[in-house]
Amino acid sequence: MPTTSTQKKTRRRSSIAVQRTVRGAPPAALLRGFALAVDSGVSVTIRIVGAAESRLLNKTFRNKAHPTNVLSFSYGRGHGDIVLCHPVIRKEARAQGKPLRAHYAHLVVHGVLHLRGHDHVTKRGAARMERREIRILRRLGVGDPYAVR
């Protein structure tokens, strides 16, 4: 009879699908890497869309009549969809003087953290989420996205 546990720890498997309706976004493998930097057991669909689809989703689910950079739809336990609007992200990256890749990294990380239960509704929650984003992005070689305001 063994004196130590012989049970293996099972790691959750990742499932990351990337869908595109527009051109110009970073490669799917890079987007998957950004998501995996947050959680190796993530199950997510990342969808890159144009302004019209982003506007429709934002109006339908948030009652805001404009396109937005990122929307997260959680289905519980870290599963969900992240919708990224390429034209908005490209415009923001230019305005903030940061590489497109870095802005995508930030928004994918941000979206996955939402799927994992983080939010920025309160000041305390926002500060905690920002610290986590900065730490993850640093590991990806991306600077503090909040340094550019």
DSSP file (Angstrom, degrees, kcal/mol; ACC not computed):
  #  RESIDUE AA STRUCTURE BP1 BP2  ACC     N-H-->O    O-->H-N    N-H-->O    O-->H-N    TCO  KAPPA ALPHA  PHI   PSI    X-CA   Y-CA   Z-CA
    1    1 A M              0   0    0      0, 0.0     2,-0.0     0, 0.0     0, 0.0   0.000 360.0 360.0 360.0 126.1    0.0    0.0    0.0
    2    2 A P        -     0   0    0      0, 0.0     4,-0.1     0, 0.0     3,-0.0  -0.345 360.0-152.0 -69.3 147.1    1.5    3.3   -1.0
    3    3 A T  S    S+     0   0    0      2,-0.1     2,-0.3    -2,-0.0     3,-0.0   0.592  78.8  54.2 -93.5 -12.6    2.2    5.9    1.6
    4    4 A T  S    S-     0   0    0      1,-0.0     2,-0.1     2,-0.0     0, 0.0  -0.833  99.9 -87.2-118.5 160.5    1.8    8.9   -0.7
    5    5 A S        -     0   0    0     -2,-0.3    -2,-0.1     1,-0.1    -1,-0.0  -0.409  30.8-171.8 -66.9 135.1   -1.0    9.8   -3.0
    6    6 A T        +     0   0    0     -2,-0.1     2,-0.2    -4,-0.1    -1,-0.1   0.328  47.1 118.8-108.0   4.9   -0.8    8.3   -6.4
    7    7 A Q        -     0   0    0      1,-0.1     2,-0.3     0, 0.0    -2,-0.0  -0.521  61.0-132.8 -72.9 136.8   -3.7   10.3   -7.9
    8    8 A K        -     0   0    0     -2,-0.2     2,-0.4     1,-0.0    -2,-0.1  -0.681  15.2-121.8 -88.1 142.4   -2.7   12.5  -10.8
    9    9 A K        -     0   0    0     -2,-0.3     2,-0.5     1,-0.0    -1,-0.0  -0.698  27.4-142.1 -79.3 131.8   -3.8   16.0  -10.9
   10   10 A T        -     0   0    0     -2,-0.4     2,-0.4     3,-0.0    -1,-0.0  -0.841   7.5-146.4-100.4 130.8   -5.8   16.6  -14.0
   11   11 A R        -     0   0    0     -2,-0.5     2,-0.2     1,-0.0    30,-0.0  -0.748  23.4-112.6 -92.7 139.1   -5.4   19.9  -15.8
   12   12 A R        -     0   0    0     -2,-0.4     2,-0.3     1,-0.1    30,-0.1  -0.474  33.9-122.8 -67.2 140.1   -8.3   21.4  -17.6
   13   13 A R        -     0   0    0     -2,-0.2     2,-0.2    28,-0.1    28,-0.1  -0.629  21.9-124.1 -85.9 144.2   -7.8   21.4  -21.3
   14   14 A S        -     0   0    0     -2,-0.3     2,-0.4    26,-0.2    29,-0.2  -0.591  20.7-171.1 -86.1 148.1   -8.0   24.7  -23.2
   15   15 A S  E     +a   43   0A   0     27,-2.5    29,-2.8    -2,-0.2     2,-0.5  -0.894  12.9 167.9-139.0 107.3  -10.4   25.3  -26.0
   16   16 A I  E     -a   44   0A   0     -2,-0.4     2,-0.4    27,-0.2    29,-0.2  -0.946   8.2-176.5-128.3 111.9   -9.8   28.5  -27.9
   17   17 A A  E     -a   45   0A   0     27,-2.2    29,-3.4    -2,-0.5     2,-0.5  -0.836  10.2-155.0-104.4 144.2  -11.5   29.1  -31.2
   18   18 A V  E     -a   46   0A   0     -2,-0.4     2,-0.4    27,-0.2    29,-0.2  -0.983  10.5-175.3-122.1 126.6  -10.8   32.3  -33.3
   19   19 A Q  E     -a   47   0A   0     27,-2.9    29,-3.1    -2,-0.5     2,-0.4  -0.936   5.1-163.8-118.7 142.6  -13.4   33.6  -35.8
   20   20 A R  E     +a   48   0A   0     -2,-0.4    29,-0.2    27,-0.2     3,-0.1  -0.986  25.8 168.2-129.9 137.0  -12.9   36.5  -38.1
   21   21 A T  S    S+     0   0    0     27,-2.2     2,-0.3    -2,-0.4    28,-0.2   0.391  77.1  40.5-116.6  -4.5  -15.3   38.6  -40.1
   22   22 A V  S    S-     0   0    0     26,-0.4     3,-0.3    27,-0.1     2,-0.2  -0.913  79.3-117.1-137.4 163.2  -12.7   41.3  -41.0
   23   23 A R  S    S+     0   0    0     -2,-0.3    -2,-0.0     1,-0.2    63,-0.0  -0.604  80.0  54.5 -96.5 160.7   -9.1   41.4  -42.0
   24   24 A G        +     0   0    0      1,-0.4    -1,-0.2    -2,-0.2     0, 0.0   0.241  68.1 124.0 107.6 -12.9   -6.1   43.0  -40.2
   25   25 A A  S    S-     0   0    0     -3,-0.3    -1,-0.4     1,-0.1     3,-0.1  -0.368  71.2 -86.9 -76.6 159.8   -6.2   41.4  -36.7
   26   26 A P        -     0   0    0      0, 0.0    -1,-0.1     0, 0.0     5,-0.1  -0.169  62.1 -75.9 -58.8 160.9   -3.2   39.5  -35.3
   27   27 A P     >  -     0   0    0      0, 0.0     4,-1.9     0, 0.0     3,-0.5  -0.197  39.4-115.6 -60.0 151.7   -2.9   35.8  -36.2
   28   28 A A  H  > S+     0   0    0      1,-0.2     4,-2.6     2,-0.2     5,-0.2   0.870 114.4  57.3 -56.4 -40.6   -5.1   33.3  -34.4
   29   29 A A  H  > S+     0   0    0      1,-0.2     4,-2.0     2,-0.2    -1,-0.2   0.880 106.8  49.0 -61.6 -37.7   -2.1   31.7  -32.7
   30   30 A L  H  > S+     0   0    0     -3,-0.5     4,-2.0     2,-0.2    -1,-0.2   0.916 110.8  49.6 -67.9 -43.1   -1.1   35.0  -31.2
   31   31 A L  H  X S+     0   0    0     -4,-1.9     4,-1.9     1,-0.2    -2,-0.2   0.896 110.1  51.5 -62.6 -40.2   -4.6   35.6  -29.9
   32   32 A R  H  X S+     0   0    0     -4,-2.6     4,-2.7     1,-0.2    -1,-0.2   0.909 107.4  53.5 -61.7 -41.5   -4.7   32.1  -28.4
   33   33 A G  H  X S+     0   0    0     -4,-2.0     4,-1.4     1,-0.2    -2,-0.2   0.881 106.0  52.6 -61.2 -39.1   -1.4   32.8  -26.7
   34   34 A F  H  X S+     0   0    0     -4,-2.0     4,-0.5     2,-0.2    -1,-0.2   0.926 111.7  46.1 -62.0 -44.1   -2.8   36.0  -25.1
   35   35 A A  H >X S+     0   0    0     -4,-1.9     4,-1.5     1,-0.2     3,-1.3   0.906 110.6  52.5 -65.4 -41.8   -5.8   34.0  -23.7
   36   36 A L  H 3< S+     0   0    0     -4,-2.7    -1,-0.2     1,-0.3    -2,-0.2   0.756  96.2  68.7 -67.5 -23.8   -3.6   31.2  -22.4
   37   37 A A  H 3< S+     0   0    0     -4,-1.4    -1,-0.3    -3,-0.2    -2,-0.2   0.762 105.4  42.7 -65.3 -23.1   -1.5   33.7  -20.6
   38   38 A V  H << S-     0   0    0     -3,-1.3     2,-0.3    -4,-0.5    -2,-0.2   0.888 134.1  -2.8 -86.1 -45.6   -4.5   34.3  -18.3
   39   39 A D    ><  -     0   0    0     -4,-1.5     3,-1.2     1,-0.1    -1,-0.3  -0.942  48.8-153.5-156.0 122.8   -5.6   30.7  -17.8
   40   40 A S  T 3  S+     0   0    0     -2,-0.3   -26,-0.2     1,-0.2    -4,-0.1   0.583  99.8  53.3 -75.5  -8.0   -4.4   27.5  -19.2
   41   41 A G  T 3  S+     0   0    0    -27,-0.1    -1,-0.2   -28,-0.1   -28,-0.1   0.091  79.2 138.8-111.6  23.4   -7.9   25.9  -18.8
   42   42 A V    <   -     0   0    0     -3,-1.2   -27,-2.5   -30,-0.1     2,-0.5  -0.366  36.5-163.3 -72.3 145.6   -9.8   28.6  -20.7
   43   43 A S  E     +ab  15  79A   0     35,-1.2    37,-1.8   -29,-0.2     2,-0.3  -0.910  35.1 141.3-128.6 102.1  -12.7   27.6  -23.0
   44   44 A V  E     -ab  16  80A   0    -29,-2.8   -27,-2.2    -2,-0.5     2,-0.5  -0.977  46.7-141.6-146.5 150.2  -13.4   30.6  -25.2
   45   45 A T  E     -ab  17  81A   0     35,-1.8    37,-3.0    -2,-0.3     2,-0.6  -0.981  19.6-158.2-110.2 125.9  -14.3   31.8  -28.7
   46   46 A I  E     -ab  18  82A   0    -29,-3.4   -27,-2.9    -2,-0.5     2,-0.5  -0.924  10.9-168.9-104.1 120.7  -12.6   34.9  -29.7
   47   47 A R  E     -ab  19  83A   0     35,-3.1    37,-3.0    -2,-0.6     2,-0.6  -0.951  10.7-155.5-117.7 123.3  -14.5   36.7  -32.5
   48   48 A I  E     +ab  20  84A   0    -29,-3.1   -27,-2.2    -2,-0.5   -26,-0.4  -0.863  27.8 172.5 -97.6 121.8  -13.0   39.6  -34.5
   49   49 A V  E     - b   0  85A   0     35,-3.0    37,-2.0    -2,-0.6     2,-0.1  -0.747  29.7-111.4-127.6 170.0  -15.8   41.7  -36.0
   50   50 A G     >  -     0   0    0     -2,-0.2     4,-1.9    35,-0.2     5,-0.2  -0.311  45.7 -90.6 -89.6-179.4  -16.4   45.0  -37.8
   51   51 A A  H  > S+     0   0    0      1,-0.2     4,-2.8     2,-0.2     5,-0.2   0.864 120.7  56.6 -64.1 -38.8  -18.1   48.1  -36.5
   52   52 A A  H  > S+     0   0    0      1,-0.2     4,-2.2     2,-0.2    -1,-0.2   0.931 110.6  42.8 -63.3 -45.8  -21.6   47.1  -37.6
   53   53 A E  H  > S+     0   0    0      2,-0.2     4,-2.5     1,-0.2     5,-0.2   0.904 115.1  50.2 -67.7 -39.6  -21.6   43.8  -35.7
   54   54 A S  H  X S+     0   0    0     -4,-1.9     4,-2.7     2,-0.2     5,-0.2   0.921 110.5  49.9 -62.9 -43.4  -20.0   45.4  -32.6
   55   55 A R  H  X S+     0   0    0     -4,-2.8     4,-2.5     2,-0.2     5,-0.2   0.925 111.4  48.9 -60.2 -45.6  -22.6   48.2  -32.6
   56   56 A L  H  X S+     0   0    0     -4,-2.2     4,-2.7     2,-0.2    -2,-0.2   0.926 114.2  44.7 -61.6 -46.5  -25.5   45.6  -32.9
   57   57 A L  H  X S+     0   0    0     -4,-2.5     4,-2.8     2,-0.2     5,-0.4   0.908 113.7  49.9 -64.8 -42.2  -24.1   43.5  -30.0
   58   58 A N  H  X S+     0   0    0     -4,-2.7     4,-1.8    -5,-0.2     6,-1.5   0.886 114.1  45.4 -65.6 -38.6  -23.4   46.5  -27.9
   59   59 A K  H  X S+     0   0    0     -4,-2.5     4,-1.0     4,-0.3    -2,-0.2   0.925 116.3  46.1 -68.2 -45.2  -26.9   47.9  -28.5
   60   60 A T  H  < S+     0   0    0     -4,-2.7    -2,-0.2    -5,-0.2    -3,-0.2   0.906 126.8  25.1 -65.5 -44.1  -28.6   44.5  -27.9
   61   61 A F  H  < S+     0   0    0     -4,-2.8    -3,-0.2    -5,-0.2    -2,-0.2   0.663 137.6  23.1-101.6 -18.4  -26.7   43.5  -24.7
   62   62 A R  H  < S-     0   0    0     -4,-1.8    -3,-0.2    -5,-0.4    -2,-0.1   0.402  93.4-123.8-127.3  -0.8  -25.6   46.9  -23.2
   63   63 A N     <  +     0   0    0     -4,-1.0     2,-0.5    -5,-0.4    -4,-0.3   0.845  67.8 132.5  57.6  37.1  -28.2   49.3  -24.7
   64   64 A K        -     0   0    0     -6,-1.5     2,-0.9    -9,-0.1    -1,-0.2  -0.984  52.0-146.8-120.9 125.1  -25.3   51.4  -26.1
   65   65 A A        +     0   0    0     -2,-0.5   -10,-0.1    -6,-0.1    -9,-0.1  -0.208  68.8  73.6 -91.5  45.4  -25.7   52.5  -29.7
   66   66 A H  S    S-     0   0    0     -2,-0.9    -2,-0.1   -11,-0.2    -8,-0.1  -0.986  85.4 -95.8-147.9 156.0  -22.0   52.5  -30.7
   67   67 A P        -     0   0    0      0, 0.0     2,-0.3     0, 0.0   -12,-0.1  -0.392  40.4-158.0 -68.9 153.5  -19.3   49.9  -31.5
   68   68 A T        -     0   0    0      1,-0.1    17,-0.3   -17,-0.1    20,-0.2  -0.920  24.2-118.7-132.9 159.2  -17.0   49.0  -28.6
   69   69 A N  S    S+     0   0    0     -2,-0.3    16,-2.0     1,-0.2     2,-0.4   0.902  91.0   8.0 -67.0 -43.1  -13.5   47.5  -28.4
   70   70 A V  E     -C   84   0A   0     14,-0.2     2,-0.4    -3,-0.0    14,-0.2  -0.999  54.1-175.2-146.2 139.2  -14.4   44.4  -26.4
   71   71 A L  E     -C   83   0A   0     12,-2.1    12,-2.9    -2,-0.4     2,-0.4  -0.994  12.2-158.0-128.2 138.8  -17.4   42.5  -25.2
   72   72 A S  E     -C   82   0A   0     -2,-0.4     2,-0.5    10,-0.2    10,-0.2  -0.962   5.2-168.7-119.1 135.7  -17.3   39.4  -23.0
   73   73 A F  E     -C   81   0A   0      8,-3.0     8,-2.3    -2,-0.4     2,-0.3  -0.936  13.4-157.9-124.3 106.1  -20.1   36.9  -22.7
   74   74 A S  E     -C   80   0A   0     -2,-0.5     6,-0.3     6,-0.2     3,-0.1  -0.665  19.5-176.8 -89.5 136.2  -19.6   34.5  -19.8
   75   75 A Y  E     -     0   0A   0      4,-3.4     5,-0.2    -2,-0.3    -1,-0.1   0.114  59.6 -91.5-111.6  17.2  -21.3   31.1  -19.8
   76   76 A G  E >  S+C   79   0A   0      3,-0.5     3,-1.8    39,-0.1    -1,-0.3   0.196 101.1  47.1  91.0 150.8  -19.9   30.3  -16.3
   77   77 A R  T 3  S-     0   0    0      1,-0.3    39,-0.1    -3,-0.1     3,-0.1   0.795 132.2 -53.7  54.7  36.3  -16.8   28.5  -15.1
   78   78 A G  T 3  S+     0   0    0     37,-0.9   -35,-1.2     1,-0.3     2,-0.3   0.537 107.2 125.9  81.4   6.0  -14.4   30.4  -17.4
   79   79 A H  E <   +bC  43  76A   0     -3,-1.8    -4,-3.4    36,-0.2    -3,-0.5  -0.759  33.1  93.3 -97.0 144.1  -16.3   29.6  -20.5
   80   80 A G  E     -bC  44  74A   0    -37,-1.8   -35,-1.8    -2,-0.3     2,-0.4  -0.991  61.9 -75.4 167.1-171.3  -17.5   32.2  -22.9
   81   81 A D  E     -bC  45  73A   0     -8,-2.3    -8,-3.0    -2,-0.3     2,-0.5  -0.914  23.1-160.1-119.5 144.3  -17.1   34.4  -25.9
   82   82 A I  E     -bC  46  72A   0    -37,-3.0   -35,-3.1    -2,-0.4     2,-0.6  -0.996   8.8-161.8-123.1 124.9  -15.0   37.5  -26.4
   83   83 A V  E     -bC  47  71A   0    -12,-2.9   -12,-2.1    -2,-0.5     2,-0.5  -0.936   6.5-169.6-110.5 121.8  -15.9   39.8  -29.3
   84   84 A L  E     -bC  48  70A   0    -37,-3.0   -35,-3.0    -2,-0.6     2,-0.8  -0.938  15.4-143.6-114.0 130.2  -13.3   42.3  -30.4
   85   85 A C  E  >  -b   49   0A   0    -16,-2.0     4,-2.6    -2,-0.5     5,-0.2  -0.817   9.8-161.9 -96.9 106.3  -14.0   45.1  -32.8
   86   86 A H  H  > S+     0   0    0    -37,-2.0     4,-3.0    -2,-0.8     5,-0.3   0.897  85.6  50.9 -58.6 -47.5  -11.1   45.5  -35.1
   87   87 A P  H  > S+     0   0    0      0, 0.0     4,-2.1     0, 0.0    -1,-0.2   0.900 114.1  45.2 -60.3 -38.2  -11.8   49.1  -36.4
   88   88 A V  H  > S+     0   0    0      2,-0.2     4,-2.7    -3,-0.2    -2,-0.2   0.929 114.5  48.2 -68.6 -44.4  -12.3   50.4  -32.9
   89   89 A I  H  X S+     0   0    0     -4,-2.6     4,-2.6     2,-0.2     5,-0.2   0.917 112.0  49.3 -62.6 -44.1   -9.1   48.6  -31.6
   90   90 A R  H  X S+     0   0    0     -4,-3.0     4,-2.1    -5,-0.2    -1,-0.2   0.925 112.8  47.6 -60.6 -45.2   -7.0   49.9  -34.5
   91   91 A K  H  X S+     0   0    0     -4,-2.1     4,-2.5    -5,-0.3    -2,-0.2   0.917 113.2  47.8 -63.3 -44.6   -8.3   53.5  -34.0
   92   92 A E  H  X S+     0   0    0     -4,-2.7     4,-2.4     2,-0.2    -2,-0.2   0.910 109.7  52.5 -63.6 -42.9   -7.6   53.3  -30.2
   93   93 A A  H  X>S+     0   0    0     -4,-2.6     5,-2.4     1,-0.2     4,-0.7   0.926 112.0  46.0 -60.1 -44.7   -4.1   51.8  -30.7
   94   94 A R  H ><5S+     0   0    0     -4,-2.1     3,-1.0     1,-0.2    -1,-0.2   0.943 113.1  49.1 -62.0 -47.6   -3.2   54.7  -33.1
   95   95 A A  H 3<5S+     0   0    0     -4,-2.5    -1,-0.2     1,-0.3    -2,-0.2   0.843 115.3  44.4 -61.8 -34.6   -4.7   57.3  -30.8
   96   96 A Q  H 3<5S-     0   0    0     -4,-2.4    -1,-0.3    -5,-0.2    -2,-0.2   0.470 109.0-123.8 -90.6  -2.7   -2.8   55.9  -27.8
   97   97 A G  T <<5 +     0   0    0     -3,-1.0    -3,-0.2    -4,-0.7    -4,-0.1   0.856  66.7 129.0  65.4  36.3    0.5   55.5  -29.7
   98   98 A K      < -     0   0    0     -5,-2.4    -1,-0.2    -6,-0.2    -2,-0.1  -0.887  66.1 -92.4-122.5 154.9    0.8   51.8  -29.0
   99   99 A P     >  -     0   0    0      0, 0.0     4,-1.9     0, 0.0     3,-0.2  -0.326  30.6-125.7 -62.0 144.6    1.3   48.8  -31.2
  100  100 A L  H  > S+     0   0    0      1,-0.2     4,-2.5     2,-0.2     5,-0.2   0.894 111.5  56.8 -56.7 -42.2   -1.8   47.1  -32.5
  101  101 A R  H  > S+     0   0    0      1,-0.2     4,-2.5     2,-0.2    -1,-0.2   0.895 106.0  50.0 -56.9 -42.9   -0.5   43.7  -31.1
  102  102 A A  H  > S+     0   0    0     -3,-0.2     4,-2.3     2,-0.2    -1,-0.2   0.885 110.4  48.9 -66.1 -39.5   -0.1   45.3  -27.6
  103  103 A H  H  X S+     0   0    0     -4,-1.9     4,-2.4     2,-0.2    -2,-0.2   0.909 111.7  49.1 -69.2 -40.2   -3.7   46.6  -27.6
  104  104 A Y  H  X S+     0   0    0     -4,-2.5     4,-2.6     2,-0.2     5,-0.3   0.920 109.5  53.1 -61.5 -43.0   -5.1   43.3  -28.8
  105  105 A A  H  X S+     0   0    0     -4,-2.5     4,-2.5     1,-0.2     5,-0.2   0.941 110.2  47.8 -56.9 -47.6   -3.1   41.6  -26.0
  106  106 A H  H  X S+     0   0    0     -4,-2.3     4,-2.8     1,-0.2    -1,-0.2   0.928 113.5  46.2 -59.9 -46.5   -4.6   43.9  -23.4
  107  107 A L  H  X S+     0   0    0     -4,-2.4     4,-2.4     2,-0.2    -1,-0.2   0.839 112.4  49.4 -72.5 -31.8   -8.2   43.4  -24.6
  108  108 A V  H  X S+     0   0    0     -4,-2.6     4,-2.7     2,-0.2     5,-0.2   0.944 114.2  45.9 -68.0 -46.7   -7.9   39.6  -24.9
  109  109 A V  H  X S+     0   0    0     -4,-2.5     4,-2.5    -5,-0.3    -2,-0.2   0.932 113.4  50.5 -58.4 -46.3   -6.5   39.5  -21.4
  110  110 A H  H  X S+     0   0    0     -4,-2.8     4,-1.9    -5,-0.2    -1,-0.2   0.925 111.6  48.0 -57.4 -47.5   -9.2   41.9  -20.2
  111  111 A G  H  X S+     0   0    0     -4,-2.4     4,-1.9     1,-0.2    -1,-0.2   0.905 111.1  49.3 -62.9 -43.3  -11.9   39.8  -21.8
  112  112 A V  H  X S+     0   0    0     -4,-2.7     4,-1.6     1,-0.2    -1,-0.2   0.896 107.8  54.7 -65.6 -38.9  -10.6   36.5  -20.3
  113  113 A L  H  <>S+     0   0    0     -4,-2.5     5,-2.6     1,-0.2    -1,-0.2   0.897 106.2  52.4 -61.6 -38.1  -10.4   38.0  -16.9
  114  114 A H  H ><5S+     0   0    0     -4,-1.9     3,-1.9     1,-0.2    -1,-0.2   0.927 107.5  51.7 -59.8 -43.6  -14.1   39.0  -17.2
  115  115 A L  H 3<5S+     0   0    0     -4,-1.9   -37,-0.9     1,-0.3    -1,-0.2   0.804 106.1  55.5 -63.0 -27.9  -14.9   35.4  -18.1
  116  116 A R  T 3<5S-     0   0    0     -4,-1.6    -1,-0.3   -38,-0.1    -2,-0.2   0.334 130.2 -94.2 -88.1   6.7  -13.0   34.3  -15.0
  117  117 A G  T < 5S+     0   0    0     -3,-1.9    -3,-0.2     1,-0.3     2,-0.2   0.440  80.0 134.7 101.0  -0.5  -15.3   36.6  -12.8
  118  118 A H      < +     0   0    0     -5,-2.6    -1,-0.3    -6,-0.2     2,-0.3  -0.511  26.1 171.4 -79.1 150.7  -13.2   39.8  -12.6
  119  119 A D        -     0   0    0     -2,-0.2    10,-0.3     6,-0.2     9,-0.1  -0.943  37.0-140.4-149.2 174.4  -15.0   43.1  -13.1
  120  120 A H        +     0   0    0     -2,-0.3     6,-0.1     1,-0.1    -2,-0.0  -0.153  63.5 116.5-130.2  38.1  -14.3   46.8  -12.8
  121  121 A V  S    S+     0   0    0      5,-0.0     2,-0.2     2,-0.0    -1,-0.1   0.888  77.7  40.8 -73.8 -41.1  -17.7   48.0  -11.4
  122  122 A T  S  > S-     0   0    0      1,-0.1     4,-2.7    -3,-0.1     5,-0.2  -0.688  88.9-116.2-104.1 161.4  -16.2   49.2   -8.1
  123  123 A K  H  > S+     0   0    0     -2,-0.2     4,-2.5     2,-0.2     5,-0.2   0.904 117.8  49.7 -60.4 -41.4  -12.9   51.1   -7.6
  124  124 A R  H  > S+     0   0    0      2,-0.2     4,-2.3     1,-0.2    -1,-0.2   0.925 112.4  46.3 -65.2 -44.6  -11.5   48.2   -5.7
  125  125 A G  H  > S+     0   0    0      2,-0.2     4,-2.5     1,-0.2    -2,-0.2   0.896 112.9  50.6 -63.5 -40.9  -12.5   45.6   -8.3
  126  126 A A  H  X S+     0   0    0     -4,-2.7     4,-2.8     2,-0.2    -2,-0.2   0.921 110.6  48.6 -63.5 -44.3  -11.1   47.8  -11.1
  127  127 A A  H  X S+     0   0    0     -4,-2.5     4,-2.3     2,-0.2    -2,-0.2   0.909 112.7  48.1 -63.1 -42.0   -7.8   48.3   -9.2
  128  128 A R  H  X S+     0   0    0     -4,-2.3     4,-2.0     2,-0.2    -1,-0.2   0.920 113.7  47.0 -64.3 -44.0   -7.5   44.5   -8.6
  129  129 A M  H  X S+     0   0    0     -4,-2.5     4,-2.6   -10,-0.3    -2,-0.2   0.915 111.5  50.8 -65.7 -42.9   -8.3   43.7  -12.3
  130  130 A E  H  X S+     0   0    0     -4,-2.8     4,-2.8     2,-0.2     5,-0.2   0.912 109.0  51.1 -61.6 -43.0   -5.9   46.3  -13.6
  131  131 A R  H  X S+     0   0    0     -4,-2.3     4,-2.2     1,-0.2    -1,-0.2   0.920 111.7  47.8 -60.0 -43.2   -3.0   44.9  -11.4
  132  132 A R  H  X S+     0   0    0     -4,-2.0     4,-2.4     2,-0.2     5,-0.2   0.920 111.8  49.7 -64.4 -43.7   -3.7   41.5  -12.7
  133  133 A E  H  X S+     0   0    0     -4,-2.6     4,-3.1     1,-0.2     5,-0.3   0.939 110.9  49.6 -59.1 -48.0   -3.8   42.7  -16.3
  134  134 A I  H  X S+     0   0    0     -4,-2.8     4,-2.2     1,-0.2    -1,-0.2   0.907 111.4  49.1 -59.5 -43.8   -0.5   44.5  -15.9
  135  135 A R  H  X S+     0   0    0     -4,-2.2     4,-1.4    -5,-0.2    -1,-0.2   0.917 114.7  43.9 -63.5 -44.7    1.2   41.5  -14.4
  136  136 A I  H  X S+     0   0    0     -4,-2.4     4,-1.1     1,-0.2    -2,-0.2   0.923 113.8  50.2 -66.8 -44.7    0.0   39.2  -17.2
  137  137 A L  H  <>S+     0   0    0     -4,-3.1     5,-3.0     1,-0.2     4,-0.3   0.862 104.6  58.3 -64.3 -35.4    0.8   41.6  -19.9
  138  138 A R  H ><5S+     0   0    0     -4,-2.2     3,-1.4    -5,-0.3    -1,-0.2   0.906 103.5  52.7 -59.7 -41.0    4.3   42.1  -18.5
  139  139 A R  H 3<5S+     0   0    0     -4,-1.4    -1,-0.2     1,-0.3    -2,-0.2   0.798 108.2  51.9 -63.9 -27.6    4.9   38.3  -18.9
  140  140 A L  T 3<5S-     0   0    0     -4,-1.1    -1,-0.3    -3,-0.3    -2,-0.2   0.439 122.4-108.1 -86.5  -0.4    3.8   38.8  -22.6
  141  141 A G  T < 5S+     0   0    0     -3,-1.4     2,-0.4    -4,-0.3    -3,-0.2   0.733  77.3 132.9  80.5  22.6    6.3   41.6  -23.0
  142  142 A V      < -     0   0    0     -5,-3.0    -1,-0.3    -6,-0.1    -2,-0.2  -0.903  52.3-125.3-111.0 134.7    3.6   44.3  -23.2
  143  143 A G        -     0   0    0     -2,-0.4    -1,-0.1     1,-0.2    -3,-0.0  -0.100  46.5 -66.1 -71.1 172.8    3.8   47.5  -21.2
  144  144 A D    >   -     0   0    0      1,-0.2     3,-1.3     2,-0.1     4,-0.4  -0.447  41.7-157.6 -61.5 113.4    1.3   48.8  -18.7
  145  145 A P  T 3  S+     0   0    0      0, 0.0     3,-0.5     0, 0.0    -1,-0.2   0.691  90.0  59.0 -70.5 -16.3   -1.8   49.7  -20.8
  146  146 A Y  T 3  S+     0   0    0      1,-0.2    -2,-0.1   -16,-0.1   -16,-0.0   0.507  84.1  78.1 -90.8  -4.9   -3.0   52.2  -18.2
  147  147 A A  S <  S+     0   0    0     -3,-1.3     2,-0.7     1,-0.1    -1,-0.2   0.763  89.0  63.7 -71.4 -24.3    0.2   54.3  -18.4
  148  148 A V              0   0    0     -3,-0.5    -1,-0.1    -4,-0.4   -52,-0.1  -0.895 360.0 360.0-100.8 110.2   -1.3   55.7  -21.6
  149  149 A R              0   0    0     -2,-0.7    -1,-0.1   -53,-0.0    -2,-0.1   0.360 360.0 360.0-124.2 360.0   -4.5   57.6  -20.6
